[in-house]
Amino acid sequence: MAAMSEVNLDDYSVYSSLSDEELLQIAVERSLSDKHWPSDCDQISSSSSSSSSSARALPTRTSPNPRRRHPDPPRHLNHGPPSRPPPPAHPCVSNCANPPTGLFPSIYRPVRREFTPLQSMIINGDSEALLELVERGSGSEMEPSDEGWIALHEAAYYGQLECVTILIGAHPDSVNRCTLKNKTALVLAAGRGNVSCVDFLLKNGADLEVADKNRETPLFAACEEPNEAIVDLLLRSGARVNRCNIQGVTALHEACRHGQLKLCRKLLESGADHHAKNIYGIRPMFTAAQLGHVNIIQLLAKKGADINGQAGDGASPLFEACKNGHVCAADELLSLKADANRSTTSGLLPLHVAVQNNHSRVVSLLIPATSRVKVQNSGISPLHIAAENNWDDIMELLIESGFDVNAKLSEDHSEMYEDRRSTAIYSSVYNGNIEAVEMLLEAGADPNLDVFNPLLIAVRLGRMDIATLLLKYGADANAKIPTQPSSFPVAILLRMETLPMLKLLLDNGCDARPCFDCPYGQKPHPPVMPSRSRIDEMRISTVAPPQRCVQFCEAVSSLLSRRAAGPIISMLLDYVSHVRLCSRLLEVLESHSDWPSIKLKARPPHPLMQLCRLEIRRPVGVQRLKLLHTLPLPVRLIRFLLYDVAVHAPEV
């Protein structure tokens, strides 16, 4: 597994090799991509999704079509006026991703906007100059900008009460004038937290219920940018507390999102509906749990909110708290009798999503509350998720809690992977996580349950340590690959050129005899047909044509380096009795420097000691051979039977 390379943020050498023309191009592109400070566009705030994980999305490593639940689309907040001055510049650390401004300083310098005299008056709070302008009767204060902003909107936005007073006095009918996006001065002042302006506008006829194009009222704006004083003013003035925006979000939702306990209490006392759902079926309790606001969860529960109310995709408040790792919120919900066995529409339980996001403390809370039957019915064990993500600590916790290490993915979940994996141990082997593999095997995991045997994955990856471990616990060295039929053990096909791996397989029961059972024998062989590459061997495709059966002599003759063929065949001959080399093997070996010794080894009769060893090993079996050291036998005999010592052919 390749480690992620670290980026040196202080290294500017990325620019040293560029020509002047390339540097100029970078500078121009950066200049064109710079955002102008305030624009007529809304400031965007991405609302939290009700649940970004689903059961079908959990297995992600080789899943070609993950089915994820779409997050809530972003909600638009209050408009900033076109004339809004840029915020103070924040210190910026120069690095390769953010080049130092010494390069082309005139281009990297932020764009400075020009303000009209009227805008400058309002921004600076120059009420005397504004009053003089109004008294002249030029009417410029009522001329809208390209975005529909008049002077009153600017004054309300910037909280310039004296300017608001002057403008309302001169044009009282402008109090409910809207911008092109239907924002009134009251909405702008409420969203900016300008209490005095809100109070004055309310006393001078501002309409509480005029909503902008997103159907956001002044009360909603005051909860979206929480301001208790403004909310109190609006509620006492008769604001309708349960009006929702275009996404169905109410003021109570917003107060819960921000963790504003006092605001929530005030809204509830004013009749806010804690059962209200947005367009995704999300209630205020869900929002509070999603963000871990325990005190608001307690408040809503006392008011009778549904602890188990589910969103449109079936996610519950407990599910969201667990997904985001809010331990205290999850604990509080469980104490309030939240159902840990209520699944999403895709079958996920809170335990699944807690494991997926590596929240071990939440997992500890959920294990005793989660039904094993529900886990089984979901089609995916938390162990699968832990193994997929290499969460060894959580895997150990689940194993100690009694989760079945041999649980298999349901057919639907297994089909999400091209290799049709079904067990946790497969994922751990695939990830090369030997600690997890050992943990699972020691807990009783069967290494022979998958369509593709995990041993074959270890062999293909060249992981001798994992292959040794799997063979120790009974992995089948003669396992087949359904997508690549061969007349000899496929494990040999995957890594025959690596002699230590080949010997490991042969020592542990891999049958070498079929390697020499060629149907053509001494007759001419047909041309070798190209077969599927090794990368594709562990994939199942419903459209790929069936593969022809591969012969050992074909596989050896197609090796990139034929020099490896001699040692391979020589080693295989140690594990078989009398065999005869086919014409293709002879053709491969005749040009090899070791051909005379290999020819001698293949010529019958074989040494009697080798034949005896084979006859003893065959009935005893590989697994019982591993126990030979427990018998009162000579050490040399044990080593001989286990191929720890070589048998030399008699001299000719």
MIGUSE-270476 format. One line per 5 residues: number of its first residue (from 1); for each residue y, x, z of C-alpha. Coordinates in pm, 1 decimal, decimal comma, always signed. Each point is the difference from the previous one (the first is absolute). Layout:
% MIGUSE-270476
NUM	Y/X/Z; ...
//
This chain:
% MIGUSE-270476
1	+0,0/+0,0/+0,0; +318,6/+163,7/-112,2; +267,2/+24,7/+262,2; +341,2/-136,0/-80,9; +236,3/+282,8/-89,5
6	+304,7/+37,2/+217,3; +346,0/-9,5/-152,5; +254,0/+251,9/+120,4; +317,0/-204,2/+26,6; +216,0/+312,6/+25,5
11	-121,8/+147,4/-326,8; +253,2/-45,8/-279,9; -190,9/+218,8/-245,5; -91,3/-311,9/-197,2; +339,3/+35,1/-174,4
16	-8,3/+376,5/-50,8; -215,3/-17,0/-311,4; +208,5/-266,9/-174,5; +240,9/+75,1/-280,6; +364,7/-105,2/+10,2
21	-74,9/-283,5/-240,4; -284,3/-126,5/+221,7; +217,6/+18,3/+309,5; +274,8/-191,5/-175,6; -250,6/-265,7/-109,0
26	-119,9/-40,5/+360,1; +357,4/-31,9/+120,2; +88,7/-261,0/-261,9; -310,1/-206,0/+75,9; +74,1/+15,0/+371,1
31	+358,7/-107,9/-63,7; -111,8/-295,8/-210,7; -247,6/-109,6/+267,2; +256,2/+9,7/+283,7; +65,3/-342,0/+149,9
36	+360,6/-113,8/+29,4; +84,7/-74,2/+354,7; +59,6/-369,9/+53,4; -99,8/-222,2/-287,6; -46,0/-367,5/-49,7
41	-370,4/+43,3/+62,7; -144,1/-115,1/+326,7; -121,6/+252,2/+249,8; -374,7/-30,6/-6,2; -213,7/-15,1/+309,2
46	-370,3/-14,9/-61,6; -153,7/-248,7/+235,9; -330,7/+81,9/+159,6; -297,0/-130,4/-189,2; -213,2/-250,2/+175,6
51	-303,7/+216,0/-59,1; -22,8/+287,0/-246,8; -372,1/+55,8/+49,2; -284,6/-225,7/-96,4; -371,9/+35,8/+22,3
56	-25,7/+61,8/-370,8; +257,8/+275,9/+24,6; -162,9/+199,9/+278,3; -237,6/+211,3/-206,8; +249,1/+195,3/-208,0
61	-156,3/+331,5/-94,9; -177,1/-109,2/-315,0; +91,9/-365,7/-12,6; +124,5/-74,6/-352,5; +142,0/-341,7/+77,1
66	+127,2/-21,2/+358,1; +116,1/-351,4/+81,0; +301,5/+39,5/+223,4; +214,1/-272,6/+144,1; +349,5/+22,8/-138,3
71	+273,0/+67,0/+255,5; +293,4/-230,8/+47,8; +263,3/+70,3/-264,3; +322,9/+151,3/+133,2; +263,5/-230,0/+138,5
76	+364,7/+40,7/-92,2; +241,2/+71,6/+279,7; +377,2/-36,9/+9,6; +198,6/+122,3/-294,9; +224,8/+296,8/+50,1
81	+329,0/-41,1/-187,4; +64,5/+209,6/-308,8; +285,1/+166,0/+182,0; -205,0/+99,1/+301,6; +70,5/+368,7/+71,6
86	-288,7/+244,5/+2,8; -162,3/+65,2/+337,7; +48,9/+339,5/+163,1; -200,4/+268,7/-172,7; -312,2/+98,9/+190,2
91	-98,1/+366,3/+22,2; -251,3/+79,0/-270,4; -256,0/+275,8/+8,8; -27,3/+170,9/-335,0; -348,1/+61,8/-131,5
96	-202,5/-4,8/-317,2; +4,2/-380,2/-0,4; +369,8/-17,8/+90,2; +168,8/+297,1/-168,4; +299,0/+171,5/+162,0
101	+332,7/-139,4/-111,7; +118,0/+347,4/-92,1; -144,0/-69,2/-343,2; +259,4/-192,2/-201,7; +201,1/-115,0/+303,9
106	+224,9/-220,7/-207,8; -300,6/-203,9/-113,5; -181,8/-20,9/+333,6; +315,2/-112,5/+182,0; -22,6/-373,3/+92,4
111	+197,1/-238,8/-218,3; +324,6/-108,0/+166,1; +118,1/-350,5/-76,5; +358,2/-101,5/-52,1; +124,7/-296,6/+202,3
116	+273,3/-238,0/-95,1; +308,1/-11,0/+224,1; -114,9/-338,8/+133,0; -345,4/+131,6/+85,6; +150,3/+301,6/+172,1
121	+224,6/-223,0/+209,4; -297,8/-202,1/+122,9; -232,6/+294,9/+57,4; +272,7/+173,6/+201,6; +97,5/-318,3/+182,4
126	+362,7/+20,7/-121,1; +91,4/-355,2/+91,6; +376,5/+54,2/-42,7; -36,5/+110,7/-360,7; -243,0/-287,0/-66,9
131	+242,5/-252,0/+151,3; +282,2/+134,6/-215,7; -222,1/-28,2/-308,1; -96,4/-358,9/+83,6; +362,2/-99,2/+64,9
136	+101,0/+128,0/-343,3; -227,7/-269,3/-144,1; -156,9/+213,5/-270,8; -339,0/-165,5/+57,7; -190,9/+328,4/-39,5
141	-184,1/-66,6/+326,8; -174,8/-293,0/-168,7; -101,3/+183,6/-314,4; -379,8/+50,8/+2,6; -165,9/+328,1/-83,0
146	-278,8/+29,0/-252,7; -237,8/-103,6/+278,7; +208,4/-296,7/+105,8; +144,1/+164,7/+313,8; +349,8/-98,3/+107,8
151	+208,1/+165,3/+271,3; -137,5/-233,7/+268,0; -354,6/+116,5/-71,3; +109,7/+362,0/+35,3; +180,3/-67,0/+325,9
156	-291,0/-194,7/+150,1; -246,9/+267,4/-105,1; +200,7/+281,8/+157,2; +82,3/-200,5/+311,4; +377,5/+13,5/-45,7
161	+93,9/-305,3/+208,1; +375,0/+26,0/-55,9; -52,7/+14,8/-375,3; -235,6/-300,0/+19,0; +264,6/-189,6/+200,8
166	+270,1/+74,4/-257,7; -217,5/-97,5/-294,8; -125,4/-324,5/+157,8; +353,9/-88,5/+98,3; +117,9/+45,1/-357,9
171	-304,9/-160,8/-162,9; -184,2/-222,6/+249,6; -210,9/-154,9/-275,0; -154,9/+341,8/-79,5; -199,1/+7,4/+323,6
176	-317,2/-118,6/-178,7; +65,7/+178,4/-329,2; -323,9/+163,0/-124,0; -72,3/+323,5/-182,1; -208,6/-5,8/-315,3
181	-304,9/+24,3/+226,0; +119,5/-294,6/+202,0; +97,1/+194,5/+310,0; +284,8/-136,3/+208,0; +226,0/+200,5/+228,2
186	-195,9/-142,6/+295,5; -334,2/+128,3/-134,2; +151,4/+343,8/-60,4; +161,2/+20,1/+343,4; -317,0/-123,0/+173,6
191	-216,2/+249,4/-181,9; +232,2/+283,9/+95,4; +22,9/-98,1/+366,0; +373,5/-69,8/-7,5; +14,9/-239,6/+296,1
196	+375,2/-61,3/+5,9; +8,1/-78,1/-372,3; -291,7/-240,4/+35,0; +173,5/-178,2/+288,7; +327,0/-29,8/-193,1
201	-169,8/-124,3/-317,3; -195,6/-262,4/+193,6; +322,0/-126,2/+159,6; +161,7/-22,7/-340,7; -251,6/-211,0/-182,3
206	-271,8/+242,1/-110,6; -312,9/-189,9/-101,3; -303,3/+99,2/+210,1; -253,8/-110,4/-257,1; +120,4/+158,4/-322,0
211	-285,8/+230,6/-101,7; -1,6/+279,1/-255,8; -222,9/+18,2/-305,5; -289,1/+109,0/+222,7; +62,5/-310,4/+213,7
216	+105,6/+219,1/+293,1; +245,7/-170,7/+234,1; +245,1/+165,4/+240,9; -252,2/-52,4/+283,1; -270,5/+172,1/-200,4
221	+235,4/+289,4/-78,1; +84,7/+36,1/+370,6; -371,3/+23,4/+87,0; -77,7/+226,3/-290,1; +253,2/+249,3/+133,6
226	-46,1/-111,0/+360,9; +313,8/-94,0/+186,0; -45,8/-217,7/+305,5; +368,0/-93,0/+34,0; +23,0/-126,1/-358,4
231	-327,1/-191,0/+28,2; +133,2/-165,5/+315,3; +323,6/-93,0/-177,4; -182,2/-147,6/-296,7; -248,4/-196,8/+210,1
236	+277,2/-144,5/+220,0; +180,1/-98,3/-319,2; -303,0/-199,8/-114,9; -183,2/+234,8/-237,2; -334,9/-140,5/-114,6
241	-252,5/+229,9/+162,2; -300,5/-66,8/-223,2; +149,3/+54,9/-342,5; -198,4/+258,6/-197,8; +81,6/+237,9/-278,4
246	-153,5/+6,1/-345,0; -317,2/+159,9/+139,7; -37,1/-257,4/+273,6; +114,7/+242,5/+271,4; +192,0/-155,9/+288,7
251	+246,8/+149,7/+245,4; -280,6/+10,2/+258,6; -214,1/+207,3/-234,1; +285,0/+248,0/-29,4; +62,4/+15,3/+372,7
256	-373,0/+64,3/+55,6; -1,1/+268,1/-264,6; +275,4/+188,0/+178,1; -152,9/-46,1/+344,2; +304,7/-187,9/+129,5
261	-137,4/-177,1/+306,1; +332,7/-159,4/+103,9; +63,9/-124,2/-352,0; -349,7/-145,4/-21,5; +44,2/-177,9/+331,0
266	+340,2/-134,6/-106,6; -135,9/-123,9/-334,4; -300,3/-166,0/+164,8; +226,7/-172,9/+252,5; +201,7/-127,1/-294,8
271	-306,1/-154,3/-161,0; -138,5/+278,9/-218,0; -346,2/-87,9/-132,2; -251,2/+270,5/+96,5; -254,0/-160,3/-236,1
276	+219,7/+55,7/-307,6; -171,8/+190,8/-280,7; +152,2/+204,8/-276,8; -136,3/-14,3/-354,0; -286,9/+230,5/+102,7
281	-103,7/-219,3/+289,9; +147,0/+240,5/+257,2; +119,0/-144,6/+330,2; +239,4/+165,9/+249,2; -296,3/+93,7/+224,7
286	-154,4/+187,2/-292,5; +324,5/+190,8/-56,0; +28,7/+95,7/+366,8; -360,6/+122,5/+7,1; +42,2/+184,4/-326,7
291	+277,8/+207,6/+156,3; -149,3/+27,2/+347,3; +264,4/-193,9/+195,0; -203,3/-88,3/+310,3; +279,9/-177,9/+187,1
296	+60,0/-232,5/-294,6; -372,8/-67,9/-31,9; +0,4/-105,8/+365,6; +309,6/-219,2/-50,3; -142,0/-176,8/-305,6
301	-336,1/-51,1/+171,2; +173,5/-169,2/+294,2; +176,6/-228,8/-246,6; -335,0/-101,3/-148,9; -12,5/+215,1/-312,0
306	-337,7/+27,3/-170,2; -157,3/+331,1/+103,7; -249,0/-17,0/-286,8; +224,9/-139,9/-272,6; -105,1/+160,9/-328,2
311	+206,6/+102,6/-298,3; -83,2/-101,2/-354,4; -262,9/+271,2/-33,2; -155,7/-78,6/+336,7; +156,7/+287,2/+194,2
316	+68,4/-93,1/+362,9; +257,1/+140,1/+245,5; -278,6/+204,9/+160,4; -100,8/+135,1/-341,0; +355,6/+115,1/-66,0
321	+43,7/+157,7/+342,5; -327,3/+188,8/-47,4; +86,5/+104,2/-352,4; +322,7/+158,8/+117,3; -146,0/+160,1/+311,1
326	+197,8/-198,5/+255,6; -228,3/+53,0/+298,4; +204,8/-196,0/+253,4; +52,3/-289,7/-239,6; -371,2/-12,0/-83,3
331	-88,4/+13,8/+369,1; +245,4/-279,4/+78,2; -133,3/-219,4/-279,4; -357,7/+54,0/+115,1; +101,3/-93,8/+353,6
336	+151,7/-318,4/-145,8; -342,6/-78,6/-151,9; +78,6/+105,4/-356,1; -314,7/-22,7/-212,5; -123,3/+348,8/-94,1
341	-257,0/-160,3/-231,9; +242,8/-187,2/-221,5; -23,1/+166,8/-340,5; +229,0/+13,4/-298,0; -90,7/-188,9/-314,3
346	-166,0/+317,5/-126,3; -216,8/+30,5/+310,6; +180,8/+274,1/+192,5; +9,2/-11,2/+378,5; +265,3/+161,3/+219,1
351	-254,7/+270,1/+85,0; -34,2/+93,5/-366,9; +369,5/+50,2/-51,0; +41,5/+191,1/+327,7; -270,7/+242,4/-113,2
356	+151,2/+23,0/-346,6; +331,3/+111,3/+147,2; -155,7/+237,5/+256,0; +123,9/-185,0/+308,7; -267,8/+112,1/+243,1
361	+157,9/-158,1/+309,7; +16,7/-335,0/-174,8; -360,6/+43,5/-113,9; -102,7/+49,9/+364,2; +169,1/-329,8/+89,2
366	-163,9/-189,6/-284,4; -361,1/+121,2/+23,5; -97,0/-217,5/+300,6; +181,6/-300,5/-146,7; -153,2/+21,9/-348,2
371	-316,5/-186,4/-98,5; -264,1/+218,4/-168,1; -112,7/-305,7/-194,4; +353,2/-38,2/-139,8; +2,0/+368,1/-93,0
376	-331,6/-39,9/-179,3; +121,1/-309,5/-184,3; +311,2/+184,7/-117,2; -213,4/+220,8/-223,1; +150,6/+325,8/+122,5
381	-50,7/+181,5/+329,1; +285,0/+180,3/+175,7; -228,0/+304,9/-25,5; +33,4/-10,6/-378,3; +376,8/+9,3/+32,7
386	-4,4/+281,2/+256,7; -233,9/+204,6/-219,0; +207,7/-66,4/-310,9; +312,8/+131,0/+171,4; -159,5/+280,6/+205,1
391	+104,3/-157,8/+329,6; -263,3/+187,1/+203,9; +134,0/-100,0/+342,1; -11,3/-368,1/-89,3; -344,3/+43,8/-155,6
396	-125,9/+150,1/+325,4; +153,6/-287,4/+193,5; -167,2/-258,6/-225,5; -338,4/+173,3/+17,3; +16,9/+19,1/+379,3
401	+82,3/-371,3/+1,1; -320,8/-78,0/-185,4; +115,8/-68,1/-355,8; -287,1/+25,0/-248,1; +10,3/+339,4/-172,6
406	-222,2/-140,8/-276,8; +218,0/-302,0/-76,6; +39,2/-43,3/-374,5; +297,8/-121,9/-196,3; -33,5/-342,8/-151,2
411	-57,0/-15,5/-373,4; +363,4/-95,3/-61,7; +131,4/+295,2/+197,6; -250,8/+242,0/-147,8; +100,8/-100,0/-352,4
416	+351,2/+121,1/+72,8; -134,5/+355,1/-26,5; -119,2/+151,5/-324,9; -285,1/+169,6/+186,9; -104,5/-326,2/+173,5
421	-7,2/+165,8/+340,7; -114,5/-217,1/+287,2; -30,1/+209,6/+319,2; +240,0/+185,5/+224,2; -195,3/+323,7/-31,4
426	+48,8/-3,4/-377,2; +378,6/+0,8/+42,1; -16,7/+282,3/+253,9; -214,9/+210,0/-232,9; +229,3/-82,9/-292,2
431	+297,1/+119,0/+208,8; -183,5/+316,7/+102,5; +39,7/-91,6/+367,4; -295,9/+175,8/+158,7; +104,4/-94,6/+356,0
436	-9,6/-368,5/-90,0; -327,9/+41,9/-189,3; -160,8/+164,5/+301,8; +137,8/-266,3/+233,4; -146,2/-279,0/-212,9
441	-336,0/+168,8/-47,2; -35,3/+67,1/+371,8; +75,3/-367,6/+61,3; -286,4/-101,8/-228,5; +160,1/-33,5/-344,9
446	-255,2/-18,4/-282,3; +102,7/+238,1/-282,0; -205,8/-184,7/-262,9; +160,0/-345,0/-22,9; +257,8/+42,5/-277,9
451	-44,6/-46,4/-373,4; +94,5/+366,3/-34,4; -158,5/+199,4/+278,2; +265,6/+179,0/+210,4; -211,1/+316,1/-33,9
456	+75,3/+0,0/-372,1; +371,4/-15,0/+77,5; -31,3/+298,7/+234,0; -198,2/+189,8/-264,4; +250,9/-78,2/-271,0
461	+285,2/+115,0/+226,4; -188,9/+317,7/+80,9; +7,8/-73,8/+373,6; -300,6/+191,0/+133,6; +91,2/-84,9/+359,6
466	+7,2/-375,7/-61,1; -310,4/+10,8/-220,9; -188,2/+190,9/+271,4; +103,6/-256,6/+258,2; -103,8/-294,4/-217,0
471	-337,3/+156,0/-79,0; -56,1/+68,4/+369,0; +35,9/-374,4/+63,8; -232,2/-103,5/-279,7; +212,1/-27,9/-314,2
476	-217,1/-42,7/-309,6; +9,5/+321,9/-201,8; -162,0/-187,5/-292,4; +257,3/-279,1/-15,2; +75,1/-146,9/-342,3
481	+328,5/-83,3/-172,5; -12,8/-339,1/-173,7; +264,2/+104,9/-254,4; -169,4/+327,2/-92,7; -378,8/-25,0/-39,8
486	-182,0/+332,0/+0,7; -363,7/+103,6/-2,0; +57,0/+237,4/+294,2; +190,2/-32,4/+331,4; +363,4/-66,0/-76,2
491	+119,9/+216,8/+289,1; -125,4/+300,4/-198,2; +199,1/-117,9/-300,7; +321,4/-16,5/+202,7; -2,1/+353,0/+141,7
496	-289,0/+198,5/-149,8; +215,8/+306,2/-70,1; +75,5/+40,5/+372,5; -315,5/+167,7/+122,1; +55,7/-41,6/+376,9
501	+50,6/-374,3/-49,6; -303,8/-16,7/-228,8; -215,6/+177,7/+259,7; +127,5/-230,0/+273,8; -109,2/-302,4/-203,2
506	-337,7/+147,8/-85,8; -65,6/+99,5/+360,9; +66,6/-357,2/+103,4; -236,6/-178,1/-229,6; +170,1/-3,4/-338,5
511	-288,8/-20,6/-250,1; +13,8/+285,0/-249,9; -312,2/-103,1/-192,1; +174,9/-250,4/-235,3; +226,2/+281,4/-121,3
516	-295,2/+137,6/-192,8; -146,1/-331,0/-121,9; +150,1/+4,9/-347,9; -130,1/-266,7/-242,0; +42,9/+239,0/-294,7
521	-190,3/+293,3/+152,3; -44,0/+279,2/-254,5; +122,0/-219,5/-286,9; +353,0/+26,8/-142,8; +258,8/-187,6/+205,5
526	+258,3/-239,1/-145,8; +365,6/+102,0/+15,1; +164,7/-41,6/+340,7; +211,3/-315,1/+8,0; +323,5/+10,2/+200,3
531	-23,9/-190,9/+326,8; +256,4/-135,1/+238,6; +201,1/+264,2/+185,5; -70,4/+66,7/+365,3; +327,2/-155,0/+104,0
536	-115,6/-334,1/-140,5; -347,2/+10,5/+151,0; +111,0/-165,3/+322,4; +166,2/-295,5/-168,9; -149,4/-331,6/-98,6
541	+134,2/-161,9/-312,6; -103,4/-332,4/-146,1; +118,6/+105,1/-347,8; -142,6/+352,9/-26,2; -311,6/+26,3/-218,8
546	-327,6/+86,1/+175,4; -63,3/+372,1/+32,2; -306,8/+166,3/-148,3; -241,6/+173,9/+236,2; +92,7/+366,3/+47,6
551	-273,7/+265,0/-5,4; +25,2/+313,9/+212,6; -35,9/+229,9/-300,3; +296,3/-175,8/-164,3; +213,8/+34,2/+312,2
556	-79,1/+372,0/+36,0; +60,3/+76,6/-365,3; +341,7/-170,8/+17,1; +124,9/+215,4/+288,3; +330,5/+169,0/-77,5
561	-158,0/+331,9/+94,8; -362,1/+35,2/-106,6; -26,4/+305,7/+222,2; -35,4/-242,1/+293,6; -313,5/-155,1/-151,2
566	-230,7/+286,7/+95,2; +62,2/-5,2/+377,8; -14,3/-381,7/+1,4; -339,3/-15,1/-170,8; -128,9/+289,3/+210,3
571	+90,3/-182,5/+320,8; -153,9/-327,1/-117,1; -326,0/+176,2/-79,7; -34,6/+91,4/+370,6; -27,1/-370,7/+83,6
576	-264,7/-107,2/-252,3; -362,2/+78,4/-68,4; -128,9/+68,9/-352,0; +250,3/-111,3/-265,7; +63,1/+86,9/-361,7
581	+346,9/+73,4/-136,3; +101,5/-212,0/-298,9; +127,2/+149,8/-324,6; +365,5/-58,5/+87,2; -27,3/+175,0/+337,0
586	-173,3/+289,3/-170,5; +281,2/+14,4/-254,8; +258,6/+11,2/+278,0; -186,8/+266,1/+197,1; -97,0/+236,8/-281,4
591	+355,0/+127,7/-27,4; +25,3/+43,9/+377,5; -35,8/+343,2/+159,8; -229,7/-138,0/+272,2; -235,1/-157,8/-250,8
596	-296,0/+233,4/+64,8; -7,6/-69,9/+375,6; +44,7/-373,5/-52,8; -274,2/-2,2/-262,4; -228,5/+174,6/+246,8
601	+84,9/-251,3/+274,8; -70,9/-294,9/-230,7; -332,6/+138,3/-123,1; -302,9/-150,0/+177,2; -154,3/+47,2/+239,8
606	+271,0/-11,6/+264,1; -40,8/+203,6/+320,0; -241,1/-162,7/+241,1; +256,2/+12,4/+281,7; +246,5/-202,4/-204,7
611	-263,9/-258,6/-86,0; -101,2/-25,0/+366,2; +358,9/-45,8/+107,5; +48,0/-281,6/-247,9; -323,4/-169,7/+106,5
616	+103,3/+12,6/+367,0; +357,0/-119,2/-57,7; -99,7/-298,2/-215,0; -200,4/-201,8/+259,6; +210,0/+111,3/+296,5
621	+323,6/-123,0/-154,5; +350,9/+135,3/+28,0; +101,6/-178,8/+320,4; -305,8/+119,6/+193,0; +39,7/+351,4/-137,7
626	+331,8/+10,7/+186,3; -198,8/-34,0/+323,5; -233,0/+294,9/-67,5; +195,2/+220,7/+239,8; -118,2/-224,1/+284,1
631	-365,5/+88,1/-69,9; -177,2/+307,3/+141,0; -9,2/+172,8/-340,0; +91,9/+356,7/-91,5; +366,6/+33,8/-89,5
636	-88,9/+171,6/-325,5; -220,9/-292,4/-102,9; +277,1/-249,6/+75,6; +248,6/+203,9/-201,1; -247,1/+22,6/-284,8
641	-54,2/-374,3/-14,0; +375,7/-55,4/+12,0; +66,0/+250,5/-281,3; +177,4/+241,9/+232,4; -213,9/+280,6/-143,7
646	-85,9/+65,2/-363,3; -344,2/+9,8/-156,4; -38,4/+295,1/-232,7; -217,9/-20,0/-306,4; -288,3/+242,6/-12,3
651	+51,7/+315,7/-197,3; -144,8/+3,1/-349,2
//
